[in-house]
Amino acid sequence: MCNTCEMMMAQADLGQAPPERGLDEYPPEWQEEFRRLSSLIFTLAERYQNKVRIRIWDPRSLQGMLKSIRYGVRRYPTFIVNRHHKLTGWDTNSLEQHIQTAVEIGISEL
């Protein structure tokens, strides 16, 4: 959701946290993948703090669609590290190795 829409939803006092709002409308396996991805992102953000910048692109948005086309993303989750390394799926060890390498050579955007 865009920031403006998110602000309007928060002012409407819908009760649930923004990422959880409407999640129960999806199949259980999608809910689990959402929670798994959220957990991974929060873990990476906590571990690397200000050493990396994590950007999340929703493929349903215009920006997300353009990024998907640019990087040839066809399956999710896909992680782009250092604008060159595309990792698709849940191989967190490989993802962390690529992130660590990028951090060591001074690149800070994922």
C-alpha positions in Angstrom: 0.0 0.0 0.0 1.3 3.5 -0.7 2.1 5.8 2.2 -0.9 8.0 1.7 -3.3 5.0 1.6 -1.5 3.5 4.7 -2.0 6.8 6.6 -5.7 6.9 5.7 -6.1 3.3 6.8 -4.3 4.0 10.1 -6.6 7.1 10.7 -9.6 4.8 10.1 -8.4 2.8 13.2 -8.8 -0.6 11.6 -7.1 -2.2 14.6 -4.6 -4.6 12.9 -1.0 -3.8 12.2 -0.6 -2.5 8.6 1.1 -5.6 7.2 -1.4 -7.9 8.9 -4.5 -6.1 7.7 -6.4 -8.2 5.2 -4.0 -11.1 5.5 -6.7 -13.5 6.7 -8.4 -13.1 3.3 -5.6 -15.1 1.7 -5.0 -18.9 1.7 -3.1 -20.2 4.7 0.0 -21.1 2.7 0.2 -17.5 1.4 -0.2 -16.2 5.0 2.7 -18.4 6.1 4.9 -17.2 3.2 4.1 -13.6 4.1 5.1 -14.2 7.7 8.2 -16.1 6.7 9.3 -13.3 4.4 8.5 -10.7 7.0 10.5 -12.6 9.6 13.5 -12.9 7.2 13.4 -9.2 6.4 13.3 -8.1 10.0 16.1 -10.5 10.9 18.3 -9.2 8.1 17.5 -5.6 9.1 18.4 -6.3 12.7 21.6 -8.1 11.8 23.0 -5.6 9.3 21.3 -2.4 10.7 22.7 0.6 8.9 25.2 -1.4 6.8 22.6 -2.3 4.2 19.5 -0.7 2.7 16.6 -3.1 2.2 14.0 -2.1 -0.4 10.8 -4.1 -0.8 9.0 -3.8 -4.1 5.4 -5.1 -4.4 5.2 -6.7 -7.8 1.6 -5.5 -8.1 2.7 -1.8 -8.0 4.0 0.0 -11.0 7.5 0.3 -9.5 7.5 -3.3 -8.6 6.4 -4.4 -12.0 9.1 -2.3 -13.6 11.7 -3.8 -11.3 10.5 -7.3 -12.0 10.9 -6.6 -15.7 14.3 -5.0 -15.3 15.8 -7.9 -13.3 13.8 -10.7 -15.0 12.0 -11.7 -11.9 9.4 -14.4 -12.6 9.1 -16.1 -9.2 8.9 -14.9 -5.6 10.5 -14.2 -3.3 13.4 -12.9 -5.3 16.3 -11.0 -3.8 18.5 -8.7 -5.8 21.8 -8.0 -4.0 24.2 -5.4 -5.2 22.0 -4.9 -8.3 23.7 -7.9 -9.9 23.0 -11.1 -7.9 19.5 -12.4 -8.3 18.5 -15.1 -5.8 15.1 -16.7 -6.0 13.6 -18.8 -3.3 14.3 -19.4 0.3 18.0 -20.2 0.3 18.8 -17.9 3.2 22.4 -19.2 3.5 23.2 -18.1 0.0 21.4 -14.8 0.5 23.4 -14.1 3.6 26.6 -15.0 1.9 25.9 -12.5 -0.9 24.9 -9.8 1.6 28.0 -10.4 3.6 30.2 -10.1 0.5 28.4 -6.9 -0.5 28.9 -5.5 3.1 32.6 -6.4 3.0 33.3 -4.6 -0.2 31.3 -1.6 0.9 28.1 -1.9 -1.1 25.0 -1.1 1.0 21.9 -1.5 -1.1 19.8 -4.6 -1.5 
